[in-house]
Amino acid sequence: MALGEGSPAEHSAYAALETSMRQRLGRECLYVPSCRIGLYLALRHWCPPGGRVLMSPVNDDVIFFVVLAAGLRPVQAPLNPYDGSIDVDSVEEGVWSGLSGVITTNLYGNPDPVAQLRLRCDTLGIPLIEDAAHAIGSTVAGRPVGSFGDAAVFSLSKHVGAKTGGFLAVAEPGVRDELAAARDALLLPTRPGAELAYAVRPYAEAAVRGLRLVRAARTALRLLGQEERAHIRMELRPGELSRALTEAPDLAAFHSWVRVDMHDYRLRPGRTRLRRTERLLAGLDRTLAAHRAGTEELLASPWAAPDAAVGADATVSTDAVVGEGVNAARTVQPLFRVPLLVEDRDAAVAALARHRLTTGYLYDPPLDDWAGPDFTDPSPAPAPAAWFARHALPVDPRRAGQVLSVLREAGARPAEVGADADADVDVDVAPEELGSGG
């Protein structure tokens, strides 16, 4: 139960958070200071160093570095161009036979075909790990995302909005103590300064937004050398990365990459963080309802994926999802972000920014285009991922009405799926328009 050293009140808070998530998911849950720590723990526990792990190329680059830090070789999967989910049928048989595990992404909360992936992993005898950072309220066949894999990781920085913390959920309760000990060995002591900064951050951010100083604040950070992303992807630094790979598995060797956008990812949480997280988690159902309502509105727009490919859950049995083709009622997922498909995504981002609507969670170009074959196995069918990454405009469903109004006013055109799938990727969005990283 211990999370490093801590007071009885802090341990009680950890237990309360874990109980809340356990009741929601139906699995044993371990509180972690960040989703990225949870994923590292899962990969180290279930995947042998030197193994190959299938993952999505449209994903946060931090996750890519967590995979490398765990001593694993990323293998990029072909994707569905409508929603960025893994295209299971397009993964070649020779690729399946060489895998040590599979990581789902559940991009923006839209589930990967987890039932199919579960069957594949069971046949091969390899673990399935669900990255559910965006998908705390999403379901597949009426079951929560995160209840299919050997392990699942959740973020409390996304729907919950705590900007700290997460959970590692496991199918076998008996491994919890071992994972807790491994977690505690990775943690750094709480720093009073970090707790104070966490306490005042919401007020500082609100003041910056209210005074319309976002661009000025980012410029100041850049001049001070604190801007970690000049573009959507962080700097790869291939020479340093090659040297770090010789030390893997080792989280410390990859710290300068894994820490980006969340410098306290290894910090043992103090009472300030825990109290705020408890309060925000208690309101999660209201938040999910707001996300679901906004998602439904956005999916009815001209920029939604064809045939509502994103954001729906067929409430039928898992067997039916795998291959029976059963007609079923479909419910809207409470997506964290809704990926509208826009012809000129960068122009749409700029139009939204002029109305103080920040677009974040862009993952362009795909990881295999960005990292290259020295660091990852490329997708055998990269065009759909490149097309989706170029045209996906992830918007906050809670701002659905404002977003749709801006897009109509700007004359944004819906993207034609596959029309430019072979075109070169050219991304250069100003960092003040990116929003938070994943």
SULPEPE-V83034 format. One record per residue. N is the residue number from 1. RES is the residue in one small letter. PHI is phi in whole degrees, 0 to 359 (none if undefined). BURIAL is # if it has 24 or more other ideal C-beta (glycine too) atoms within 12 Angstrom, else .. Layout:
# SULPEPE-V83034
n: [N/N]
res: [RES/RES]
phi: [PHI/PHI]
burial: [BURIAL/BURIAL]
This chain:
# SULPEPE-V83034
n: [1/2/3/4/5/6/7/8/9/10/11/12/13/14/15/16/17/18/19/20/21/22/23/24/25/26/27/28/29/30/31/32/33/34/35/36/37/38/39/40/41/42/43/44/45/46/47/48/49/50/51/52/53/54/55/56/57/58/59/60/61/62/63/64/65/66/67/68/69/70/71/72/73/74/75/76/77/78/79/80/81/82/83/84/85/86/87/88/89/90/91/92/93/94/95/96/97/98/99/100/101/102/103/104/105/106/107/108/109/110/111/112/113/114/115/116/117/118/119/120/121/122/123/124/125/126/127/128/129/130/131/132/133/134/135/136/137/138/139/140/141/142/143/144/145/146/147/148/149/150/151/152/153/154/155/156/157/158/159/160/161/162/163/164/165/166/167/168/169/170/171/172/173/174/175/176/177/178/179/180/181/182/183/184/185/186/187/188/189/190/191/192/193/194/195/196/197/198/199/200/201/202/203/204/205/206/207/208/209/210/211/212/213/214/215/216/217/218/219/220/221/222/223/224/225/226/227/228/229/230/231/232/233/234/235/236/237/238/239/240/241/242/243/244/245/246/247/248/249/250/251/252/253/254/255/256/257/258/259/260/261/262/263/264/265/266/267/268/269/270/271/272/273/274/275/276/277/278/279/280/281/282/283/284/285/286/287/288/289/290/291/292/293/294/295/296/297/298/299/300/301/302/303/304/305/306/307/308/309/310/311/312/313/314/315/316/317/318/319/320/321/322/323/324/325/326/327/328/329/330/331/332/333/334/335/336/337/338/339/340/341/342/343/344/345/346/347/348/349/350/351/352/353/354/355/356/357/358/359/360/361/362/363/364/365/366/367/368/369/370/371/372/373/374/375/376/377/378/379/380/381/382/383/384/385/386/387/388/389/390/391/392/393/394/395/396/397/398/399/400/401/402/403/404/405/406/407/408/409/410/411/412/413/414/415/416/417/418/419/420/421/422/423/424/425/426/427/428/429/430/431/432/433/434/435/436/437/438]
res: [m/a/l/g/e/g/s/p/a/e/h/s/a/y/a/a/l/e/t/s/m/r/q/r/l/g/r/e/c/l/y/v/p/s/c/r/i/g/l/y/l/a/l/r/h/w/c/p/p/g/g/r/v/l/m/s/p/v/n/d/d/v/i/f/f/v/v/l/a/a/g/l/r/p/v/q/a/p/l/n/p/y/d/g/s/i/d/v/d/s/v/e/e/g/v/w/s/g/l/s/g/v/i/t/t/n/l/y/g/n/p/d/p/v/a/q/l/r/l/r/c/d/t/l/g/i/p/l/i/e/d/a/a/h/a/i/g/s/t/v/a/g/r/p/v/g/s/f/g/d/a/a/v/f/s/l/s/k/h/v/g/a/k/t/g/g/f/l/a/v/a/e/p/g/v/r/d/e/l/a/a/a/r/d/a/l/l/l/p/t/r/p/g/a/e/l/a/y/a/v/r/p/y/a/e/a/a/v/r/g/l/r/l/v/r/a/a/r/t/a/l/r/l/l/g/q/e/e/r/a/h/i/r/m/e/l/r/p/g/e/l/s/r/a/l/t/e/a/p/d/l/a/a/f/h/s/w/v/r/v/d/m/h/d/y/r/l/r/p/g/r/t/r/l/r/r/t/e/r/l/l/a/g/l/d/r/t/l/a/a/h/r/a/g/t/e/e/l/l/a/s/p/w/a/a/p/d/a/a/v/g/a/d/a/t/v/s/t/d/a/v/v/g/e/g/v/n/a/a/r/t/v/q/p/l/f/r/v/p/l/l/v/e/d/r/d/a/a/v/a/a/l/a/r/h/r/l/t/t/g/y/l/y/d/p/p/l/d/d/w/a/g/p/d/f/t/d/p/s/p/a/p/a/p/a/a/w/f/a/r/h/a/l/p/v/d/p/r/r/a/g/q/v/l/s/v/l/r/e/a/g/a/r/p/a/e/v/g/a/d/a/d/a/d/v/d/v/d/v/a/p/e/e/l/g/s/g/g]
phi: [none/296/244/66/275/180/282/303/296/293/296/295/294/302/297/295/297/296/296/300/288/300/293/285/261/79/222/295/233/242/289/228/290/198/298/293/292/300/293/300/300/295/296/293/282/258/241/290/306/90/285/245/235/284/209/275/283/259/204/295/294/301/296/304/289/296/298/297/298/282/80/243/260/291/239/276/268/292/237/282/290/285/225/77/275/295/270/301/292/267/281/290/299/295/288/305/292/258/271/252/175/227/244/278/246/52/302/63/103/281/293/291/288/291/294/296/294/298/296/298/295/297/297/273/72/239/282/249/243/263/272/253/304/266/234/297/246/278/225/229/53/80/257/296/302/105/251/254/276/297/210/215/241/235/249/263/271/266/305/291/77/282/58/190/83/186/224/247/260/230/285/254/301/294/269/299/297/296/292/297/294/294/300/299/291/269/282/253/297/299/249/306/296/291/294/295/299/295/295/268/304/301/288/294/295/297/294/298/294/297/269/57/250/301/296/295/295/291/297/298/299/294/294/274/77/259/281/270/229/281/224/297/275/288/291/288/53/301/296/296/295/299/292/296/297/290/260/291/283/191/295/300/294/250/302/294/269/292/282/302/75/201/290/263/297/253/280/296/289/265/294/298/298/294/296/295/296/301/296/291/295/297/262/298/298/295/296/297/297/294/295/294/296/293/300/299/295/291/289/271/272/294/266/287/299/304/59/51/296/258/91/242/232/284/274/231/292/301/300/293/297/295/189/271/66/284/286/208/295/239/249/280/283/276/300/292/223/257/279/290/252/240/301/251/298/294/294/293/300/294/297/295/297/295/256/62/251/278/258/239/61/270/230/222/281/302/300/288/293/282/271/80/291/293/238/203/280/288/294/287/224/281/300/300/294/296/295/297/299/283/252/290/244/283/240/287/297/288/248/304/300/295/299/296/298/295/296/294/298/281/69/296/264/297/283/269/301/83/296/231/298/260/287/290/274/220/242/205/267/299/299/290/260/277/75/286/284/281]
burial: [././#/#/./#/./././#/././#/#/#/#/#/#/./#/#/#/./#/#/./#/#/#/#/#/#/#/#/#/#/#/#/#/#/#/#/#/#/#/#/#/./#/./#/#/#/#/#/#/#/#/#/#/#/#/#/#/#/#/#/#/#/#/#/#/#/#/#/#/#/#/#/#/#/#/#/#/#/#/#/#/./#/#/./././#/#/././#/#/#/#/#/#/#/#/#/#/#/#/#/#/#/#/#/#/#/#/./#/#/././././#/#/#/#/#/#/#/#/#/#/#/#/#/#/#/#/./#/#/#/#/#/#/#/#/#/#/#/#/#/#/#/#/#/#/#/#/#/#/#/#/#/#/#/#/#/./././#/#/././#/#/./#/#/#/./#/#/#/./#/./././#/#/././#/./././././././././././././././#/./././#/./././././././././#/#/./#/#/#/#/./#/././././#/././#/#/././#/#/./#/././#/#/./#/#/#/#/#/#/#/#/#/#/#/#/#/#/#/#/#/#/#/#/#/#/./#/#/././#/././#/#/./#/#/#/#/#/#/#/#/#/#/./#/./#/#/#/././#/#/#/#/#/#/#/./#/./#/././#/#/./././././././#/./#/#/#/#/#/#/#/#/#/#/#/#/#/#/#/./#/#/#/#/#/#/./#/./#/#/#/#/#/#/#/#/#/#/#/#/#/#/#/./././#/#/#/#/#/./#/#/#/#/#/#/#/#/#/#/#/#/#/#/#/#/#/#/#/#/././#/#/./#/#/././#/./#/./#/#/./#/./././././././#/./#/./#/#/#/#/#/#/#/#/#/#]
